[in-house]
Amino acid sequence: MKKKIRVGVLFGGRSCEHEVSVRSARSMLEAMDRDKYEVTMIGISKEGRWLLAGDALKVLRAGVVEGEDLLPVALDQGGALVARAGEHLDQRLDVIFPVLHGPFGEDGTVQGLLELAGIAYVGAGVVGSAVGMDKEMMKRAFGAEGLPQVEHAVVRRARWRRDAAGVQREIESRFAYPFFFKPANLGSSVGVCKVHDSQEFRPSMDEAASFDYKVIVEAEAADCREVECGVLGNEDPQASVVGEIVPGNEFYDYNAKYIDDNSEAIIPARLSPGATEEVRSLALRAFRAVEAAGLARVDFFASRRDETIYVNEINTLPGFTPISMYPKLWQASGLSYAELIDRLIQLALERHRDRQETRAVL
């Protein structure tokens, strides 16, 4: 009998996207082939406690990682689970599948820990995760690659608190209303504000700055479609079909994504063949620009008037429920949800083997 691959699914996390992560983990647990995989669910609470979920289904149904019945754990060198008292749990893992979104999960911190533990893991490494998470660094990488973007600027929270009036004058001199404020290091549109006039400027900046020490100011992509493309692979990544999001709210905010259930996904996107291929090509360039690996979803704006394409952002650990856009794009490309999980685990193992060939001593 072929030996099962021991997979640790890492979920929860210390970010505002904790609940989104739990949803992704629940979907994965239900879809993974138990004839192929021995699955261990590892939760991270909002306070940062690593917890081995003995009753994983109970934890996942609760929608949040918590409970005194969970066993605090850590990873040792080589990927073995260790209890808080130092007792090995005889559960050595072959690969970790992190379904963590946002800071302390998608930003290179967990990836660095897994590198130190010497264990294979799904997704981008430390550099790709960090650059992909920080919208300022991401936009700089895109700019260096020559990728088309809408006009943007960065405001640091310390400066905003020191000189709010000066910041407002500067931004209003550069950007026409409406424009957007976005926390630089969050996803799922948490903290994103559309600013319609000067009266909304200060409360919107305060809201965005409450979630991060840097705020991205971004011009509105007026009269544009919001389109997305999935990327899958390591050294030879492939692009999925292109999908389109029609927001149910004024823009594709957190409520539109996860609560109101009033947005529409159109696959394939309503673009010409030429624009579709441009999006797919730009998705691969964006993937390489930030040193991504395994998976990513790249988001774009496409002008309805002339189909000018702008790269918006890359998500190196996109939402992973069956109704999330990334799995849906690959399903439309001929890869089922379960097959996508298989492929991502294989890519993680391949990348880990490749890295083991790098000399660490003289």
N, C-alpha and C positions, 0 to 999 in steps of 0.2 A: 504494500500500500504506500502511495506517495506521501511523503511527510508534509503535513500542513504548514503553511507559513503563519508564523505567530505575529499578529498585527495588534499593536496598541493604538486605539483610537483616542486621541487627546482632545478634550472638548471643555467648554465653559470659558474660563479665563477672566482676567481682571480688566475688562473693558465694558463699555456701554453696549457692545454687541454680544454680550454673554448669552442672552436668550436666543439670538440668531444661531450661534454656535451649537447650542443644545438641539435646536431643530435639525441642523445639518447632521449631527451625530446620531440622532434618532433614526433618520432616514437611512444613513449608512448601515447602522446595526441591522435594520430590517432587510437590507438588500444584499449584504455580504454572504457569499456562498460558504456555508459551514463545512462543506466537503473539501474546500480549498484552504480555509482560514480558521485559525484558532484566535478568537477575538477577545481582547481584554480592553474594557472601557476604563479610561483614566480621566477623571474630572479635575478641573481646577476651579476652586471656588472664587467668588468675587473678591475675597480677601487674600487670594494667592495660595491657599492650601491645596496641595496635590492629594487627591483622594482616589483610592481604588474602589470602584463601585461594585461591591459584591452583588448587589441587586441592581444591575445597570438599568433595566427597564423601569424600575421604580423611580430611579433618579431622573431618567430621561422624561418620563411622564410628568414629573413635577415641574419640568421646564427650567429648572435652575439647580446648580450643583450645591447641595447643602445636606446637613444631617449628621448627627453624631454617630450613626451606625457605619459611616464610611471610614476606611482605614487610611491614615496618612502614609504616603509612600514617596519614594524618590527613585532615581535611576542611577545605577552605578556604571563604572566603565564596562562597556560591552552590552549594555541594555538590559541588565537584570533589575527587576523590581525589588526594592528594599523597603521594609517596614520602618517606621519611625524609630523603633528600638534597635535597628540594625539587623534584624532577622531577614534573611533572604526568603522570598516567597516562592522560589522554584518556578518563576515565570520569566524566563529570558525571552526577550522579544527580538524578532528579526527586523522589524520595521515599524516606525511610528507614522500614523496618518493623522497629522494635526488638522482638526477642523476648527481652528481658532481664528477669530476675526478681530481686527483692530489691534491696539497697542498690547504689548506683552503676549503676543501670539502670532501676529502677522508681520511684525516689524523687525525680525531678526533676533529678538531676545531668546525665544524658545529654540530657534534654529541654532544659535550659538551653544546653548546648553546641550542640545542633541549632538552637535559636533564634538563637544568635550566628552560626551558619553560614548562616542564612537559608534553610534547606531544610525542605520539608514532611516531616512524620513522623506515623506512626500513633499514636493514643492520646492520653491526657490531656497537658496542658501542664505547666509547672513547678509551678504551685500545686496542681492536681488530683493530680499524681503525688506531690508531697511530702506533702500532707495524707492521701492514700489510703494511703501507705506507713507513716506514723507513727501507730500505733494510738492513742496518746494524743490527738493532734490530730484524728484521724478521729472518735474518740468524742466529742470536744468539739463538732465540727461536727454530728454526729448529734444530740447533746443540744440544740444551739441550734435545730435543725430540729424538735425535739420527737419524734424517732424513738424507739421503745421499745427499751431495751437491758437486759441483765442488769447487776446491780451490779458495779462494778469500781473499782479503785484503781491508782495508779502508784507504783512504788518506784524511786528512782534508785540506780544501782550505788554511787555515792560514799557515799550515806547507809547503804546495806546494809553496806558494808565498815567504816564508822565505828561503827555501832550495830546490829549484827545482832540482838541480843536485844530491843532496843526495837522494831525493825521487826516481829519475829515476834510480840511481844505485841500490837502494834497490829493486825496483820492477823488474828490469831486472835480478837481481840475483835470484829471486823467480819464475818468470813466463817466459815461453818460448813464443816467438811471434808465432802467433798473440794472443792477448788477448783483453779484452773489458774494457772500462771505462763507468761507468753508474752513473748519478746523483742519490744519495741515496733516494731522496724524490720526484721522478717524475714517471709517468707511460707513456704508449703509446710509449715507446722507445724514448721519447724526450731527446735529448742530449747524446744519447748512441753512442759511437764511437768504431769501431773495429780498433785496432792499429796493423799494419802489421810489422813495423820496427822502429828503433830508431829515424828516421827522423820524423815520425808521432807522436812520444810520446808527445812532448810539445804542439803542437797545439791541439791534441786530449784531453789532460788533461785540457788545458785552456777552451776548448769548454764544456766539462762535468762540470767543476768547475764553469762555468758561470751560471749554473742552480741550484746549490746547494752548501752548505758549506762542504758537504761530498761527496766523490767520491768512488764508489765501483770498485775495480779492480777484474776482474773475468777471470779465465782461460777459454780458448775456449773449448767447449764440441765438440771435433772433431768427425766427421762422426756419428752424432747423429740426430735422428728425433726430431722435436719439437712437443710435444703432450700436450694436455690440457684437464682438467676435471672440470666440474661444480659441485659445492656443494650447496645444498639447505636444509635449516632447522635451527633449534635452538639447543635444547638439544639432538635431535636424527637426525642429518643431514644425507642426502642421497647423493650418488655420481651418476653423470650422466654417460652416455656412454663416451668413450674417443675419442677425435678428434685429428687430425694431421694437422699442418700447414706446407705447402711447400712454403717458401718465394720466391717471384719473384725477389727480390734483393739479394745481398750477404748475408744479414741476415734480420730478420724480424724487420726492422726499421720503423720509423713513416711514411715515404713515402710508404713503402710496405703495411702498414696497412690501410692508409686513402687516399692516393693520387693516386698512380700508378695503383691500382686495378689489380695487376699482380700476386698476391699470390693465392694459392689454399688451400681450406679447404677440408680435406678428413675425412668423418665420416661414419663408425668407423675408428679409426686409424689402420694402418697396423702393428699391434702387435699380438703376440701370445696370446691365452687366459690367460696364466699365467702372462705375462707381463701386460696385460690389467687389471687384477685383482689387481696386485701390484700397478699400478698407482692409481686405485680407492681407495685402502686402504691407500696409502700415502697421497692422497688428503684429506681424512677425518682426518688423523693425523695432517696434516699441518693446516687444518681449526681449529682444537681444540688447536693446539700449540699456535696460536696467539689470542685465545679467539674470534674467528669470530662468526657471527650470521647472519641469514637470507640467505645471498648469498655470494659466492666467486667463483672465477675461479683460479685453481691452474695449473701452467705451469711447464712442465718437459722437460728434455732431455732423450732420450732413445737411447742407443748405437745400431747402425745397426749390429754390429759384434756379440754381445752376449746379447743384450737387458738389459744391466745394466741401471738402472733408477736413475736419479738425479733430486731432486726437485730444480726448478729454483726460482720461486717466487709465492706469492699469491696476488690476486687482490680482495680487499673486496668490490669494486664498479666497476665491469667490464663494458666495453662498452655494451650498451643496445639497439641497433637498431636490427631489425629483422635479419640482416645479420651479427651481431656481434656473436662471437664464443659462448659466454655463452648462449644466447637464442637458438642458433642452436643446441647446445649439448642437451638442454632439449627438444627441439622439436623432436630430434632423439630418446630421451628417452620416448616420448609419451606425452609431456606436451607442448601445443601450446603457442605462445607468449602471448596471452590474458590470458590464464590459469596461466601462470607463473607470470604475474602481480598480478592476484587474490591471488595466493598462497603467494607471498611476502608481500602483504598488510595484509593478515591474520596472517602471522608469526610476523609481526611488532606489530599488535594489541595484539596477545597472549603474546609476550615478555613484552610489556608495562604493561599488566595486572599482569603478574608475578612480575615485579619490584615494582608495587604498593603495593604488600604484604610485602615489606621490611620496617621495622620500621624506622622512621626518627626522632622520639623523644623518650625520656625515659619515 
